Amino acid sequence: MIQMSERTPFKRLVTGIVLGQFGYTMATIVPLVILLTFKFLQIDPQNVTADFSMATGAGALVGIIAAYVGGVVSDKTNVSFGRRRTWILLGTVVAAAAMVLLGRAGSVGEVILLWCVALTFYAFSFAALSALVPDQVEERKRGTASGIIGLFNPISILFGMGLMTAFNSQSVDFKFSCLAGISVVCAVISCMLIKEGKVLAVLGEKTEKTLTFGEWLGRIYPSPSKYPAFSWGVLTRFLVCLAFATQVFGALYFMQKFNVSPEEVTKVAALNALIQTVALGLSSVIGGMLSDKFRKQKPFVSIAAVVVAVGIMVMAFAPSVPIAFLGTAILGLGYGAYIAVDMALISRILPNAKDAAKDFGIMNVASQLPQSIVPVFAPMLIGAGGFPLFFGILAISGLLSAAAVAPIPEMSSK
C-alpha cells in the first residue's frame, strides 16, 4: 500500500470510486450498446455495420494505449490535490467535451476521431480510479470493495439505457451531451469524497537507484519470469473479456438475429441490460464477499469464467428473444462474479505498489484489447455463420480463461 499525507475511510472511498466509475461506465458503454449505432444510422445508413466496427475497433485500439499511458502519468503525478484525483477530474472533463462534439459531428470520420479522443481521456480517468483499490484498500477488504464497485457498474449502464429510453424522442446529440454531463458531475463528487494528498512513501519499497536495462524493461511490463502470476492474470483477464466482447454487438444481435426493428431495439436492449444488471450485480457482491470470507479467489474466478462461456453459448443458439435473455442472465452471473473477485486477485499480485496505476493500466489493456480485435473479424464470422458461429467461437475463450487461472498462487488463508 501507499503511504500518503491523507487517506480515505473505507466506506467513503468505495462510494467515491463507485461514483467515478458510474459516470465513466455509462459514458463509454451506452454509446457502444446503442448510441453509436443510431449515430451511424443518421449519417451513413447504408454502412452501419462497417462504420460501427471501424469506430469500436479504432476506439478500443486508442483506449488500449491510453490505459497504459494514463496509468504511467497518474503514477508519476505527485501533487497536493492527489495523483489519482487529478486525472479522475481532468480526464473526465476533456473526454466529456469530446463527447459533446461527437453528438454534433456530421461525418463518419469526425465521429470516429472524437470517439477516440473521448475514450483516450476517459481511460486516463479510469486508470486513476482503478489504482485507488491497491493504493488505499487493505487486502482483506478488497474482495468486498471490488464486489460493491462491480455491482454499480452495470447499474450505471442500466441507468444510462433508461435515460436513452426516456429521451427516445430527443436528438442523438442531446443524448451524447447528457451522458457527458453526468460523467463530469460524478467525477466532481468522486473527487470531493476521496481524500488523497502527496505520496510520502511506498510501503516495502527500496530506495530508488539507477536501473539496469532489464529493470527498465520491467518498469514497462513486469518481468514474466520474476512475476509470472501477473502475466497469467493478464491472460485470464484478456480471454474472459474476449468472450464478453460479444456484448458490444448487442443492438446488432437483436436486429439481425431476431429482426427487431430500429424503433424497438432500444426497449429490447434496455430490458436485456436490466436482466444482465440484476444478475451481474447479485453475483458481483455475493462473489466478492464470499471470496473475502473463505479467503479464496481462484475457484470463484475459474467457475465464473466457465459460466460466462455457457451464457454466450445460450445466446449463440437462442431460438427466440426470451431465450437470449436467459443467456444474458447466465452471462451476467458469471461476469459479475469474475470481475469482482478478479479485481481483488489482480490487486494482490501487482508487482510494485509504486506502479499500481501503470500495472492496472496493463490489466485495462487486457480488458480493452478484445474490443479492438473482435470488430476486425466479427463481420466475417457473422457473414459466414451468423451469430451462432461468432458467439460460439468467442465462448471458447471463456473456457480458456478458466484454465489460465490455475498457475496463479492462491491468497493467504491468514
C-alpha positions in Angstrom: 0.0 0.0 0.0 0.9 3.6 -0.5 1.8 5.9 2.5 0.4 9.4 1.7 -0.5 12.6 3.6 -4.2 11.7 3.6 -6.2 8.5 3.3 -9.9 7.9 2.8 -12.1 5.9 5.2 -13.3 2.6 3.6 -17.0 3.5 3.0 -16.2 6.9 1.8 -13.5 5.7 -0.6 -15.7 2.9 -2.1 -18.5 5.5 -2.6 -16.1 7.8 -4.4 -14.8 5.0 -6.6 -18.4 3.8 -7.3 -19.5 7.3 -8.4 -16.4 7.9 -10.6 -16.8 4.6 -12.3 -20.6 5.1 -12.6 -20.1 8.1 -14.8 -17.2 6.5 -16.7 -19.0 3.3 -17.4 -22.2 5.0 -18.5 -20.4 7.4 -20.8 -18.3 4.7 -22.5 -20.7 1.7 -22.7 -24.1 3.2 -23.5 -22.7 4.6 -26.8 -21.3 1.2 -27.7 -24.6 -0.5 -26.9 -26.9 1.9 -28.7 -25.9 5.5 -29.5 -23.1 4.9 -32.0 -25.4 2.6 -34.0 -28.0 5.4 -34.0 -25.4 8.0 -34.9 -24.3 5.9 -37.9 -27.9 5.3 -38.9 -28.3 9.0 -39.0 -25.3 9.9 -41.1 -24.5 6.7 -43.1 -27.4 4.3 -43.0 -26.1 2.0 -45.8 -22.9 1.1 -43.9 -23.9 0.9 -40.3 -22.2 -2.4 -39.5 -18.9 -1.5 -41.2 -18.9 2.0 -39.6 -19.7 0.7 -36.2 -16.9 -2.0 -36.4 -14.4 0.7 -37.6 -15.4 3.0 -34.7 -15.3 0.4 -32.0 -12.0 -1.1 -33.3 -10.3 2.2 -33.6 -11.6 3.4 -30.2 -10.5 0.3 -28.5 -7.0 0.5 -30.0 -6.6 4.0 -28.9 -8.1 3.2 -25.5 -5.5 0.4 -25.1 -2.6 2.8 -25.5 -4.3 5.4 -23.3 -5.0 2.8 -20.5 -1.3 2.2 -20.2 -0.1 5.8 -20.7 -2.8 7.1 -18.3 -1.6 4.7 -15.6 2.0 5.8 -16.0 1.1 9.5 -16.0 -1.0 9.0 -12.9 1.8 7.2 -11.1 4.2 9.9 -11.9 1.9 12.8 -10.8 2.6 13.8 -7.2 0.6 17.0 -6.3 -1.3 18.1 -3.2 -4.6 17.5 -4.9 -3.7 13.9 -5.4 -2.2 11.9 -8.2 -5.4 9.9 -8.7 -7.9 12.8 -8.2 -6.1 15.0 -10.6 -6.6 12.6 -13.5 -10.1 11.5 -12.5 -11.2 15.1 -12.9 -9.1 16.3 -15.7 -9.5 13.1 -17.8 -13.3 13.2 -17.5 -13.7 16.9 -18.3 -11.7 16.6 -21.6 -13.4 13.4 -22.5 -16.9 14.9 -21.9 -16.1 17.8 -24.2 -15.2 15.4 -26.9 -18.5 13.5 -26.4 -20.5 16.7 -26.7 -18.8 17.5 -30.0 -19.3 13.8 -31.2 -23.0 14.2 -30.8 -22.9 17.1 -33.3 -20.5 15.5 -35.8 -21.7 15.3 -39.3 -19.4 12.7 -40.9 -18.2 9.2 -40.1 -14.6 10.4 -39.8 -15.5 13.0 -37.3 -17.4 10.5 -35.2 -14.5 8.1 -35.1 -12.0 10.8 -34.3 -14.0 12.3 -31.4 -14.9 8.8 -30.1 -11.2 8.0 -29.9 -10.4 11.3 -28.1 -13.2 10.7 -25.6 -12.0 7.1 -24.9 -8.4 8.3 -24.5 -9.2 10.7 -21.7 -11.9 8.5 -20.1 -9.1 5.9 -20.0 -6.9 8.3 -18.0 -9.7 8.8 -15.5 -10.4 5.0 -15.2 -6.7 4.2 -14.7 -6.6 6.6 -11.7 -9.9 5.2 -10.3 -8.7 1.6 -10.6 -5.4 2.3 -8.8 -7.3 3.6 -5.7 -8.0 0.0 -4.6 -4.4 -1.2 -4.2 -3.5 2.3 -3.0 -5.9 2.6 -0.2 -7.8 -0.7 0.5 -6.2 -3.3 2.7 -6.1 -6.8 1.2 -8.7 -8.4 3.5 -11.4 -6.0 2.2 -10.5 -5.9 -1.5 -13.0 -8.6 -2.5 -15.8 -6.8 -0.8 -14.8 -3.4 -2.2 -14.5 -4.9 -5.7 -17.9 -6.6 -5.4 -19.6 -3.3 -4.4 -17.9 -1.5 -7.3 -18.8 -4.3 -9.7 -22.4 -4.0 -8.6 -22.8 -0.4 -9.6 -21.0 -0.6 -13.0 -23.9 -2.5 -14.6 -26.4 -0.3 -12.7 -24.8 2.7 -14.4 -25.4 1.0 -17.8 -29.0 0.3 -16.9 -29.5 3.9 -15.7 -28.0 5.1 -18.9 -30.2 2.8 -21.1 -33.2 4.0 -19.1 -32.3 7.6 -19.8 -32.0 6.8 -23.5 -35.5 5.2 -23.4 -36.9 8.2 -21.5 -35.2 10.6 -24.0 -36.2 8.4 -27.0 -37.8 11.4 -28.8 -34.7 13.6 -28.2 -31.9 14.0 -30.7 -28.8 11.8 -30.7 -26.6 14.8 -29.9 -28.7 15.6 -26.8 -28.2 12.1 -25.6 -24.4 12.2 -26.0 -24.3 15.6 -24.2 -26.5 14.1 -21.4 -24.0 11.2 -20.8 -21.1 13.6 -20.9 -22.6 15.9 -18.3 -23.4 13.1 -15.9 -19.9 11.8 -16.1 -18.5 15.2 -15.1 -20.9 15.5 -12.2 -19.9 12.0 -11.0 -16.2 12.8 -11.3 -16.5 16.1 -9.3 -18.4 14.4 -6.5 -15.9 11.5 -6.5 -13.0 13.9 -6.1 -14.9 15.6 -3.2 -15.3 12.3 -1.4 -11.8 10.8 -1.9 -9.1 12.0 0.4 -5.6 12.0 -1.2 -2.5 14.1 -0.8 1.1 13.8 -1.9 2.7 10.3 -1.9 5.1 10.2 1.0 6.5 6.7 0.6 5.7 3.2 -0.8 5.5 0.7 2.0 8.1 -2.0 1.5 9.7 -0.2 -1.4 13.5 0.2 -1.6 15.3 3.4 -2.2 15.3 4.4 -5.9 18.6 3.5 -7.7 19.9 3.6 -11.2 18.1 1.0 -13.2 19.7 -1.7 -15.5 18.2 -2.2 -18.9 16.4 -5.3 -17.7 15.0 -3.4 -14.7 13.9 -0.6 -17.1 12.0 -3.0 -19.3 10.5 -4.4 -16.1 9.1 -1.0 -15.3 7.3 -1.0 -18.7 6.0 -4.6 -18.2 6.8 -6.7 -15.1 9.2 -9.5 -15.9 7.2 -12.7 -16.7 10.0 -14.8 -15.1 10.1 -12.7 -11.9 6.3 -12.1 -11.7 4.7 -15.0 -13.6 1.4 -14.6 -11.7 0.9 -11.1 -13.1 1.2 -12.4 -16.7 -1.2 -15.2 -16.1 -3.6 -12.6 -14.6 -3.3 -10.5 -17.8 -4.0 -13.6 -19.9 -7.1 -14.7 -18.0 -8.5 -11.2 -18.0 -7.9 -10.9 -21.7 -9.6 -14.2 -22.5 -12.7 -13.6 -20.5 -13.0 -10.0 -21.9 -12.6 -11.5 -25.4 -15.7 -13.6 -24.6 -17.6 -10.7 -23.1 -16.9 -8.5 -26.2 -19.9 -10.2 -27.7 -22.0 -7.7 -25.8 -20.7 -4.8 -27.8 -22.8 -6.1 -30.7 -26.0 -6.2 -28.6 -28.1 -3.9 -30.7 -27.0 -5.6 -34.0 -27.6 -9.0 -32.4 -31.2 -8.3 -31.7 -31.8 -6.5 -35.0 -30.2 -9.1 -37.3 -30.8 -12.4 -35.4 -34.4 -11.7 -34.3 -35.4 -8.9 -36.8 -36.1 -6.4 -34.1 -36.8 -3.0 -35.7 -34.6 0.0 -35.1 -37.6 1.6 -33.4 -38.0 -1.2 -30.9 -34.3 -2.2 -30.4 -33.8 0.5 -27.7 -36.5 -1.1 -25.5 -35.3 -4.6 -26.1 -31.7 -3.6 -25.4 -32.8 -1.8 -22.2 -34.6 -4.9 -21.0 -31.6 -7.0 -21.9 -29.4 -4.6 -19.9 -31.8 -4.8 -16.9 -31.6 -8.6 -16.9 -27.9 -8.6 -17.1 -27.6 -5.9 -14.5 -29.6 -7.8 -11.9 -27.7 -11.0 -12.5 -24.3 -9.3 -12.6 -25.0 -7.1 -9.5 -26.1 -10.1 -7.4 -23.1 -12.3 -8.3 -20.7 -9.4 -8.0 -21.5 -8.6 -4.4 -22.0 -12.2 -3.3 -18.9 -13.4 -5.1 -16.7 -10.6 -3.6 -18.0 -11.1 -0.1 -17.7 -14.9 -0.2 -14.1 -14.6 -1.6 -13.1 -12.5 1.4 -15.0 -14.8 3.8 -13.3 -18.0 2.6 -10.0 -16.4 1.7 -10.2 -18.0 -1.7 -10.1 -16.3 -5.1 -9.1 -18.8 -7.8 -12.2 -21.1 -7.6 -14.5 -18.1 -7.9 -12.7 -16.7 -10.9 -12.4 -20.1 -12.7 -16.0 -21.1 -12.2 -17.2 -17.6 -13.2 -15.3 -17.8 -16.5 -17.0 -21.1 -17.3 -20.4 -19.6 -16.6 -19.6 -16.7 -18.9 -18.9 -19.3 -21.7 -22.2 -21.1 -21.0 -24.2 -17.8 -21.2 -22.7 -16.9 -24.5 -23.4 -20.3 -26.0 -27.1 -20.0 -24.9 -27.2 -16.6 -26.7 -25.5 -18.1 -29.8 -28.2 -20.7 -30.3 -31.2 -18.9 -28.8 -34.3 -19.6 -30.9 -36.1 -16.6 -29.5 -35.6 -13.3 -27.7 -36.7 -14.8 -24.3 -34.0 -17.5 -24.5 -31.5 -14.8 -25.5 -32.5 -13.0 -22.3 -31.8 -16.3 -20.4 -28.3 -16.4 -21.9 -27.8 -12.8 -20.9 -28.7 -13.6 -17.3 -26.3 -16.6 -17.2 -23.6 -14.4 -18.7 -24.2 -11.7 -16.2 -24.0 -14.1 -13.3 -20.6 -15.3 -14.5 -19.1 -12.0 -15.5 -20.2 -10.2 -12.3 -18.5 -12.8 -10.0 -15.5 -12.9 -12.3 -14.8 -9.1 -12.3 -15.4 -8.7 -8.6 -13.0 -11.4 -7.5 -10.5 -10.9 -10.3 -10.1 -7.3 -9.4 -9.2 -8.3 -5.9 -6.9 -11.0 -7.2 -5.1 -8.6 -9.5 -4.7 -6.1 -6.7 -2.9 -8.8 -4.7 -0.5 -9.9 -7.5 0.6 -6.4 -8.6 4.4 -6.4 -8.7 5.1 -2.9 -7.5 2.9 -0.6 -5.4 4.6 2.5 -6.8 3.5 1.5 -10.3 -0.1 0.4 -9.3 -1.9 2.6 -11.9 0.5 1.6 -14.7 0.2 -2.1 -13.9 -3.6 -1.8 -13.6 -3.4 0.0 -16.9 -1.9 -3.1 -18.4 -4.8 -5.1 -17.0 -7.1 -2.5 -18.5 -5.3 -3.0 -21.8 -6.1 -6.7 -21.5 -9.7 -5.8 -20.9 -10.0 -3.4 -23.8 -7.8 -5.2 -26.4 -10.7 -7.6 -27.3 -12.8 -4.6 -28.3 -10.2 -3.8 -30.9 -9.7 -7.4 -32.1 -13.3 -8.6 -32.2 -14.7 -5.9 -34.5 -12.0 -6.9 -37.1 -13.2 -10.4 -37.6 -16.8 -10.0 -36.4 -18.3 -9.1 -39.8 -16.5 -12.0 -41.5 -17.8 -14.5 -38.8 -21.3 -13.1 -38.8 -21.4 -13.2 -42.6 -20.1 -16.8 -42.7 -22.3 -18.4 -40.0 -24.3 -15.7 -38.3 -24.2 -15.0 -34.6 -24.1 -18.8 -33.7 -20.6 -19.0 -35.2 -19.5 -15.6 -33.9 -20.6 -16.2 -30.3 -19.7 -19.8 -30.3 -16.1 -19.1 -31.1 -15.8 -16.4 -28.5 -17.4 -18.7 -25.9 -14.3 -20.9 -26.1 -12.1 -18.1 -24.8 -14.2 -18.1 -21.6 -13.2 -21.7 -21.1 -9.5 -20.9 -21.8 -9.7 -18.1 -19.3 -10.8 -20.5 -16.6 -7.8 -22.7 -17.4 -5.4 -19.8 -17.3 -6.2 -19.1 -13.6 -4.5 -22.4 -12.5 -0.9 -21.2 -12.3 -1.7 -18.1 -10.2 -1.0 -18.7 -6.5 -3.9 -18.6 -4.1 -4.2 -15.8 -1.5 -3.0 -16.5 2.1 -5.6 -18.0 4.4 -4.5 -15.6 7.2 
